[in-house]
């Protein structure tokens, strides 16, 4: 047995050595930081040579010699481009964490139906977090031959074990007979589930992973945001299988040094149990409402029908003359918005089609006429087909506009078949919004897209699909400065944090993202290759290593419950 004890000592020693060797740098309380270039996003002073940081605050800006003469602080020199800490204003960390553990069948990995069906077959025999087979990323828009799976196909792949296949945008899903029966749904209705109510009915039947396993995955996702260069995230709906998702995010967010700041919007069912407010680590800002669905399932509530094309009629299975419906009545929306507004909460509304946008703006105008408030700026999310007139209406109401421009990246080649050339050329009309003076932000809506903020910048500037074959509304391209502004200073404004975040200026929080290249000299088509190499939050480098999120006690409990069931607890050692 001595050799076993010796091996354990060696392993523990090696792990400890790695931990200390790989520790990120720790900066002194006060220091001067400089880089090859510093882009402040402050229109009054767009570039500086150096920054004086004291604790978590920016104290002064200037050239290196000037600041050294002012304060004998340590000088830290960085290679690359330093910008304000990036802000992701619209994301879903719990859902992203859990779906990262599902079988990936996305167009980011496969390009044919046969490959995906083989992956589903293999996944049916693999070990997973739950007794179900869960796959994510089915994408008939991006993969041309991806016709819907039949109930017979899914039942053949997994005859006894429940199976759920989620589409990339999660507004549609397919379930086998076993899954439908578990959810109390007659399998004779077929495998397709449309929109959130039907999908959630089946998802709620899935035995949840242990709370410990979910927490480990979410903690890892938080470090993923920091690795991507984000210092703050807006969680537009704490969605995902956990008995207390808001409490989970609050617990992680309120730790002494979380990887990112969290700004949360509650779902309708969470509203009665939580109050708005918090601090600069974790804050509940308001609520999230879904007014229509995804453009890529036929659920965008548009003015005019979807195009009559093979994509719409055959691959999506929609009828001629189809357009999506609104998820709630005008009366219901006004009532729900009124309740949040009177408690000083901000509402983020999912809107894709013009009719959904009309409904949102009508409700906001109604509530603001009843109770004018300069301190509440509601927000519209995605805005795929927002019109110039609606943009002006939103701007007049003080409503911010968040654009999901990566629709163009991953679905630009299919937009004409969905909406025709006229609507395609005004899809995600960012230039109209900028010209109107609106607060404009960009988001990735993770897990709907991979986490790559500079890829989002590239698309906003080039308006080009990933294949390079389609340019979508070239007149709506933005400059590098405008794109970075959307992901820093304007994102801070949208979250109501413009006094402390989004800009490198005196008095602001010392949140920075270091990029490994110079975006100012690159063509837009290469910007997605730029990567963040360092994320600084509150004046200190963020620890994004494996050991920074991996809690051994949580891991032991998670594994124990997987093997022994939830009724037992491992003995403390």
C-alpha distance (Angstrom), angle and dihedral (degrees) to the residues before:
residue distance angle dihedral
X1 . . .
X2 3.80 . .
X3 3.77 91.8 .
X4 3.82 90.2 55.2
X5 3.79 91.2 51.4
X6 3.79 89.4 47.8
X7 3.79 91.6 49.8
X8 3.80 91.1 50.6
X9 3.80 90.2 50.8
X10 3.82 91.0 50.0
X11 3.82 92.3 48.7
X12 3.80 93.6 46.6
X13 3.80 90.6 45.6
X14 3.80 92.0 49.3
X15 3.82 90.7 48.5
X16 3.80 91.2 49.3
X17 3.79 90.9 47.3
X18 3.80 91.3 50.6
X19 3.81 90.6 48.2
X20 3.79 93.8 55.1
X21 3.81 95.2 37.2
X22 3.79 93.2 52.1
X23 3.79 97.1 44.6
X24 3.82 110.3 133.5
X25 3.79 116.1 -117.1
X26 3.79 117.2 -81.7
X27 3.77 115.3 -143.5
X28 3.81 123.4 -147.4
X29 3.77 119.0 -105.6
X30 3.80 90.3 -102.0
X31 3.79 123.5 32.6
X32 3.79 145.8 142.9
X33 3.80 115.4 -121.5
X34 3.79 127.0 -163.6
X35 3.80 135.5 170.1
X36 3.80 140.1 -178.3
X37 3.80 85.3 -83.2
X38 3.79 135.6 -5.5
X39 3.80 119.5 -153.0
X40 3.80 108.3 -165.3
X41 3.85 101.1 -174.8
X42 3.80 85.2 -137.7
X43 3.82 107.7 128.1
X44 3.81 89.9 -153.9
X45 3.81 92.2 56.7
X46 3.83 110.5 12.2
X47 3.82 97.8 175.0
X48 3.81 134.6 27.5
X49 3.79 134.6 172.6
X50 3.79 100.4 -134.1
X51 3.81 144.7 7.2
X52 3.80 129.4 -145.0
X53 3.82 111.0 -144.0
X54 3.78 124.6 -169.4
X55 3.80 114.2 -176.1
X56 3.79 106.7 -44.8
X57 3.81 97.1 -23.7
X58 3.80 137.6 85.6
X59 3.81 106.7 -121.8
X60 3.81 104.1 176.2
X61 3.81 144.3 -3.9
X62 3.79 130.0 -150.9
X63 3.78 143.1 96.0
X64 3.79 120.2 -37.8
X65 3.80 96.8 -106.6
X66 3.79 92.7 48.1
X67 3.80 92.7 52.1
X68 3.82 93.3 43.2
X69 3.80 89.4 53.9
X70 3.79 89.2 48.2
X71 3.80 96.3 48.9
X72 3.82 130.3 8.9
X73 3.79 92.9 -135.7
X74 3.80 126.4 146.5
X75 3.82 113.8 -85.6
X76 3.83 116.6 -131.4
X77 3.80 115.8 -166.1
X78 3.82 118.9 -161.1
X79 3.80 131.2 -170.6
X80 3.79 115.7 -130.6
X81 3.80 137.7 23.3
X82 3.80 119.7 -37.4
X83 3.81 116.9 -154.2
X84 3.81 134.2 165.8
X85 3.79 113.1 -74.5
X86 3.81 108.4 -78.0
X87 3.81 116.4 -113.3
X88 3.81 123.8 -149.7
X89 3.83 103.4 -159.1
X90 3.83 98.3 -175.3
X91 3.81 122.7 40.1
X92 3.82 142.7 120.1
X93 3.82 111.6 -136.6
X94 3.82 99.2 179.0
X95 3.80 94.1 49.0
X96 3.81 90.0 43.4
X97 3.80 91.3 50.4
X98 3.81 94.6 49.0
X99 3.80 95.7 43.1
X100 3.79 89.6 51.2
X101 3.81 85.0 66.7
X102 3.84 92.6 51.3
X103 3.81 124.7 88.2
X104 3.80 108.4 -79.5
X105 3.82 110.5 -131.4
X106 3.80 96.5 157.4
X107 3.78 129.7 135.6
X108 3.81 86.0 -111.5
X109 3.83 86.4 72.5
X110 3.83 107.8 23.3
X111 3.79 135.7 36.0
X112 3.82 105.4 -169.1
X113 3.78 140.8 49.7
X114 3.79 93.4 -122.0
X115 3.81 91.2 57.1
X116 3.79 91.8 49.6
X117 3.80 94.9 47.5
X118 3.81 89.2 51.0
X119 3.81 89.9 50.8
X120 3.81 89.5 51.6
X121 3.79 90.9 50.6
X122 3.78 91.2 51.5
X123 3.81 92.3 46.3
X124 3.81 91.6 56.8
X125 3.81 89.5 69.4
X126 3.81 97.3 41.2
X127 3.79 127.6 98.9
X128 3.80 114.0 -105.8
X129 3.79 140.8 176.1
X130 3.82 91.8 -98.5
X131 3.83 135.8 30.1
X132 3.81 88.4 -105.7
X133 3.77 129.1 85.1
X134 3.81 105.4 -118.7
X135 3.81 122.8 -174.1
X136 3.78 128.5 176.9
X137 3.79 135.1 -163.8
X138 3.84 106.8 45.8
X139 3.79 100.8 165.2
X140 3.83 119.9 178.5
X141 3.80 90.3 170.3
X142 3.81 94.1 61.2
X143 3.85 97.8 34.2
X144 3.78 111.8 57.2
X145 3.81 100.4 -155.8
X146 3.81 95.9 43.7
X147 3.79 101.4 119.5
X148 3.82 115.0 176.1
X149 3.81 115.9 -80.7
X150 3.79 114.7 -110.4
X151 3.78 123.2 -129.1
X152 3.80 88.4 -114.7
X153 3.82 91.3 55.5
X154 3.81 93.7 50.2
X155 3.80 92.0 44.8
X156 3.80 90.8 50.6
X157 3.80 91.3 51.8
X158 3.81 93.2 47.0
X159 3.81 112.0 12.1
X160 3.81 97.1 169.3
X161 3.78 107.6 16.6
X162 3.85 115.9 75.6
X163 3.82 112.7 -111.9
X164 3.79 129.6 -163.0
X165 3.81 122.9 -174.8
X166 3.81 114.8 -165.5
X167 3.80 123.8 -159.6
X168 3.80 120.3 -125.6
X169 3.81 95.2 -100.5
X170 3.84 91.4 40.0
X171 3.81 93.7 -130.8
X172 3.81 91.8 111.5
X173 3.80 134.7 35.4
X174 3.80 143.3 172.7
X175 3.81 126.2 -135.8
X176 3.79 133.7 -170.8
X177 3.81 123.5 -129.2
X178 3.79 93.8 -93.6
X179 3.82 91.7 54.1
X180 3.80 93.3 46.5
X181 3.82 91.1 50.2
X182 3.82 91.0 49.7
X183 3.82 88.1 54.3
X184 3.80 92.8 47.2
X185 3.81 93.9 -110.7
X186 3.80 123.5 136.7
X187 3.84 107.2 -113.3
X188 3.82 89.7 -147.5
X189 3.81 88.1 77.2
X190 3.82 89.7 71.0
X191 3.81 134.1 -112.5
X192 3.81 101.3 -76.9
X193 3.80 121.0 106.5
X194 3.80 117.9 -170.6
X195 3.80 126.4 -154.5
X196 3.77 131.5 -18.2
X197 3.82 102.2 -59.4
X198 3.81 94.8 57.3
X199 3.79 93.7 39.1
X200 3.81 93.2 49.0
X201 3.80 90.5 51.8
X202 3.79 90.0 60.8
X203 3.80 95.3 37.1
X204 3.81 89.9 54.1
X205 3.81 88.7 59.6
X206 3.81 92.3 59.9
X207 3.81 111.9 101.4
X208 3.78 103.2 -113.7
X209 3.80 120.9 -121.6
X210 3.77 113.9 -111.7
X211 3.78 115.1 -75.7
X212 3.81 88.4 -117.1
X213 3.81 93.0 55.3
X214 3.81 91.8 49.3
X215 3.79 91.7 48.6
X216 3.80 92.2 51.4
X217 3.80 90.6 51.8
X218 3.81 93.0 47.5
X219 3.80 91.7 48.6
X220 3.79 88.8 53.6
X221 3.81 90.0 49.2
X222 3.81 89.9 54.2
X223 3.79 90.2 57.4
X224 3.83 88.6 47.3
X225 3.81 88.9 60.2
X226 3.81 90.1 51.0
X227 3.82 91.5 47.4
X228 3.80 88.2 53.6
X229 3.81 89.4 55.9
X230 3.79 99.9 -100.8
X231 3.79 119.9 138.9
X232 3.83 96.4 176.2
X233 3.81 134.5 29.3
X234 3.79 133.5 -164.4
X235 3.81 109.2 -144.8
X236 3.80 104.7 -154.1
X237 3.78 96.6 -165.7
X238 3.81 125.0 -3.4
X239 3.80 92.2 -126.3
X240 3.81 124.7 163.8
X241 3.80 139.5 88.1
X242 3.79 107.1 -64.8
X243 3.83 129.8 113.7
X244 3.81 91.1 -125.0
X245 3.81 111.0 18.5
X246 3.81 94.4 166.3
X247 3.80 90.9 50.3
X248 3.80 90.4 49.2
X249 3.80 93.0 53.3
X250 3.79 90.5 43.8
X251 3.81 92.0 52.3
X252 3.80 92.6 50.4
X253 3.80 93.5 40.6
X254 3.79 96.0 50.5
X255 3.79 96.0 54.0
X256 3.79 116.4 117.1
X257 3.78 95.3 -100.6
X258 3.83 113.1 13.0
X259 3.83 116.4 179.8
X260 3.82 92.2 -118.1
X261 3.79 139.1 12.0
X262 3.83 114.3 -106.1
X263 3.82 125.7 -141.1
X264 3.79 110.0 -178.4
X265 3.81 136.4 -160.1
X266 3.81 115.4 -162.6
X267 3.80 125.9 -133.7
X268 3.80 117.6 -124.1
X269 3.81 94.6 -98.0
X270 3.81 91.1 51.4
X271 3.81 95.9 51.4
X272 3.84 97.9 84.9
X273 3.81 93.1 54.2
X274 3.81 103.2 48.4
X275 3.78 138.9 55.4
X276 3.77 126.0 -140.2
X277 3.81 117.8 -110.0
X278 3.78 141.5 59.1
X279 3.79 138.3 149.3
X280 3.80 137.4 -76.5
X281 3.82 91.1 -73.3
X282 3.82 99.3 50.6
X283 3.80 128.5 5.1
X284 3.80 133.6 168.5
X285 3.80 104.3 -141.9
X286 3.80 102.5 177.5
X287 3.80 141.1 -74.4
X288 3.81 142.2 -42.8
X289 3.82 123.1 -136.5
X290 3.82 127.0 -173.7
X291 3.82 110.2 -143.8
X292 3.82 98.4 174.7
X293 3.80 138.0 -7.0
X294 3.78 142.5 -108.4
X295 3.82 123.1 -44.6
X296 3.80 87.2 -139.4
X297 3.80 96.3 61.7
X298 3.81 96.9 43.2
X299 3.80 91.9 -102.8
X300 3.83 101.0 115.8
X301 3.83 107.2 114.7
X302 3.80 97.0 -128.7
X303 3.80 132.8 177.4
X304 3.80 92.2 -126.8
X305 3.81 130.5 31.8
X306 3.77 124.7 -91.7
X307 3.79 114.7 -92.2
X308 3.78 120.4 -83.1
X309 3.79 96.6 -116.6
X310 3.79 139.1 133.3
X311 3.80 89.3 -105.2
X312 3.81 92.9 55.3
X313 3.81 99.4 37.7
X314 3.80 101.9 36.0
X315 3.81 110.6 22.2
X316 3.82 96.7 34.8
X317 3.80 93.5 31.8
X318 3.81 94.5 -136.4
X319 3.78 125.1 149.7
X320 3.78 126.2 -114.6
X321 3.81 110.5 -86.8
X322 3.81 92.7 24.6
X323 3.78 123.6 157.5
X324 3.78 129.7 163.7
X325 3.77 125.8 -99.6
X326 3.79 132.4 -127.2
X327 3.80 116.2 -100.9
X328 3.81 95.5 -137.7
X329 3.78 141.2 15.5
X330 3.80 123.6 -98.0
X331 3.81 89.9 -111.0
X332 3.81 93.2 52.4
X333 3.80 92.9 48.1
X334 3.82 93.4 49.2
X335 3.79 90.9 49.6
X336 3.81 93.3 49.2
X337 3.79 93.1 44.7
X338 3.81 91.4 48.0
X339 3.83 91.6 56.0
X340 3.81 93.0 53.2
X341 3.81 95.0 40.1
X342 3.81 94.6 53.3
X343 3.82 89.2 54.1
X344 3.84 89.7 53.8
X345 3.81 92.1 -107.9
X346 3.79 125.1 147.2
X347 3.81 118.7 -130.2
X348 3.81 123.5 -145.3
X349 3.81 111.5 -160.7
X350 3.80 125.3 -160.2
X351 3.81 105.6 -136.0
X352 3.81 127.7 163.2
X353 3.81 107.8 155.1
X354 3.79 128.5 55.8
X355 3.82 94.5 -111.4
X356 3.81 91.5 55.0
X357 3.81 89.9 48.8
X358 3.83 90.8 49.9
X359 3.80 89.7 51.3
X360 3.81 92.7 49.2
X361 3.80 94.4 48.7
X362 3.81 92.3 45.1
X363 3.81 90.5 53.4
X364 3.80 93.3 46.8
X365 3.82 92.0 47.9
X366 3.81 89.9 49.8
X367 3.80 94.1 50.6
X368 3.79 94.1 43.4
X369 3.81 90.0 51.6
X370 3.83 88.7 53.3
X371 3.80 95.4 43.0
X372 3.84 114.4 13.7
X373 3.80 110.0 -155.3
X374 3.80 125.9 176.0
X375 3.82 91.4 -172.3
X376 3.82 96.5 62.2
X377 3.80 119.8 71.1
X378 3.78 111.3 177.8
X379 3.78 119.6 -154.7
X380 3.81 139.8 -139.4
X381 3.80 118.4 -143.4
X382 3.85 128.9 -143.4
X383 3.85 98.3 -10.9
X384 3.79 95.2 -165.7
X385 3.81 97.0 169.3
X386 3.80 103.0 18.9
X387 3.82 111.3 151.7
X388 3.80 128.6 -133.6
X389 3.81 90.1 -109.6
X390 3.80 91.5 51.7
X391 3.80 90.8 48.9
X392 3.81 90.4 54.7
X393 3.81 90.6 47.1
X394 3.82 90.7 50.7
X395 3.81 91.5 47.8
X396 3.79 91.8 50.6
X397 3.81 89.0 51.7
X398 3.81 92.3 49.2
X399 3.81 91.8 -115.7
X400 3.81 116.5 154.1
X401 3.80 120.6 -135.8
X402 3.80 123.1 -139.5
X403 3.81 115.1 -165.0
X404 3.81 125.3 -156.7
X405 3.81 92.9 -151.4
X406 3.81 93.2 168.5
X407 3.80 86.6 79.4
X408 3.80 81.4 81.0
X409 3.80 92.5 50.0
X410 3.77 96.6 53.6
X411 3.83 104.0 22.4
X412 3.79 104.8 25.9
X413 3.81 92.3 109.4
X414 3.83 90.8 58.3
X415 3.81 101.3 42.2
X416 3.80 95.8 91.8
X417 3.81 90.7 54.1
X418 3.81 89.3 50.3
X419 3.80 101.5 43.2
X420 3.82 109.9 5.1
X421 3.78 128.6 -113.0
X422 3.82 97.9 -70.1
X423 3.78 95.1 54.1
X424 3.80 91.6 39.4
X425 3.79 90.4 57.6
X426 3.80 91.6 55.2
X427 3.81 95.5 39.7
X428 3.82 110.5 132.8
X429 3.85 91.4 0.4
X430 3.79 97.2 -158.1
X431 3.81 95.9 157.9
X432 3.80 91.6 57.3
X433 3.81 89.0 51.3
X434 3.81 93.4 48.5
X435 3.80 91.9 47.3
X436 3.81 90.3 50.5
X437 3.80 90.5 55.9
X438 3.81 95.6 -114.7
X439 3.79 123.3 155.0
X440 3.83 99.8 -105.6
X441 3.80 126.0 -166.1
X442 3.81 136.5 173.8
X443 3.80 126.1 -141.1
X444 3.79 141.2 179.7
X445 3.84 100.0 -146.2
X446 3.80 90.5 -144.9
X447 2.99 129.5 -126.2
X448 3.82 86.0 34.1
X449 3.83 90.9 70.4
X450 3.81 136.0 17.5
X451 3.80 116.3 -90.5
X452 3.82 106.7 -101.3
X453 3.81 114.4 131.2
X454 3.79 94.9 -179.1
X455 3.80 88.3 52.1
X456 3.80 86.8 57.8
X457 3.81 89.2 50.6
X458 3.81 89.5 51.4
X459 3.80 93.1 52.1
X460 3.80 93.3 46.2
X461 3.81 88.7 54.6
X462 3.81 100.5 39.0
X463 3.85 101.1 30.4
X464 3.80 85.8 -152.0
X465 3.80 128.6 140.8
X466 3.80 120.4 -118.5
X467 3.81 91.0 -104.4
X468 3.81 91.0 54.7
X469 3.81 89.4 -128.9
X470 3.80 99.9 107.2
X471 3.79 134.8 48.4
X472 3.80 111.1 -162.8
X473 3.79 115.3 -153.8
X474 3.80 98.8 -25.4
X475 3.82 89.5 -169.4
X476 3.80 88.9 67.8
X477 3.81 95.9 60.8
X478 3.81 116.8 126.4
X479 3.79 133.2 -150.2
X480 3.80 124.3 -105.0
X481 3.79 90.3 -104.8
X482 3.81 91.7 51.4
X483 3.81 92.2 47.8
X484 3.81 93.3 50.1
X485 3.80 89.8 44.1
X486 3.82 89.2 56.5
X487 3.81 90.0 55.6
X488 3.81 97.7 43.3
X489 3.80 124.0 19.7
X490 3.82 97.3 20.5
X491 3.81 92.1 43.6
X492 3.82 87.5 54.1
X493 3.82 89.5 50.4
X494 3.80 91.3 50.0
X495 3.81 89.7 53.6
X496 3.81 91.8 45.0
X497 3.82 92.4 -114.2
X498 3.82 100.5 111.6
X499 3.81 92.5 121.6
X500 3.80 92.8 64.9
X501 3.82 110.5 15.3
X502 3.80 142.3 47.7
X503 3.80 101.2 43.0
X504 3.80 139.8 65.5
X505 3.79 100.8 -124.7
X506 3.77 138.6 123.9
X507 3.80 111.8 -74.0
X508 3.81 95.3 21.8
X509 3.79 125.5 118.3
X510 3.82 114.0 -88.6
X511 3.82 95.2 -113.1
X512 3.82 114.5 145.2
X513 3.80 140.2 166.9
X514 3.81 119.2 -153.6
X515 3.83 115.8 -151.0
X516 3.80 122.5 -159.0
X517 3.81 95.2 -134.5
X518 3.76 144.3 34.3
X519 3.82 109.6 -96.7
X520 3.81 90.6 -173.8
X521 3.81 93.2 71.4
X522 3.83 98.8 38.8
X523 3.76 130.1 93.5
X524 3.82 111.6 -115.0
X525 3.81 91.2 -113.7
X526 3.81 91.4 69.1
X527 3.79 101.3 43.5
X528 3.81 95.3 96.9
X529 3.81 87.6 67.1
X530 3.82 90.6 65.4
X531 3.78 111.3 97.9
X532 3.80 133.8 -166.9
X533 3.79 111.0 -113.2
X534 3.80 99.2 -178.0
X535 3.79 135.2 21.4
X536 3.81 118.9 -161.6
X537 3.81 120.7 -167.0
X538 3.79 123.4 179.6
X539 3.79 89.5 -3.0
X540 3.82 96.9 -56.8
X541 3.83 132.8 94.9
X542 3.81 111.2 -103.1
X543 3.80 115.4 -118.0
X544 3.83 105.1 -128.4
X545 3.82 97.7 166.3
X546 3.81 123.5 125.1
X547 3.80 90.5 -106.7
X548 3.79 91.7 54.6
X549 3.82 93.1 70.0
X550 3.81 102.5 21.2
X551 3.81 108.4 99.9
X552 3.86 109.2 -169.0
X553 3.81 93.1 -155.7
X554 3.81 91.8 52.2
X555 3.80 90.5 46.2
X556 3.80 93.3 50.9
X557 3.81 91.5 49.9
X558 3.81 92.1 46.0
X559 3.82 93.4 51.4
X560 3.80 92.1 42.9
X561 3.79 92.6 53.5
X562 3.80 91.8 47.0
X563 3.81 89.8 54.7
X564 3.80 102.4 33.0
X565 3.80 104.8 25.0
X566 3.79 132.6 -110.0
X567 3.79 95.9 -75.8
X568 3.79 95.8 73.4
X569 3.77 132.6 62.5
X570 3.81 126.9 -152.2
X571 3.77 116.0 -112.1
X572 3.79 113.0 -103.9
X573 3.78 114.7 -110.2
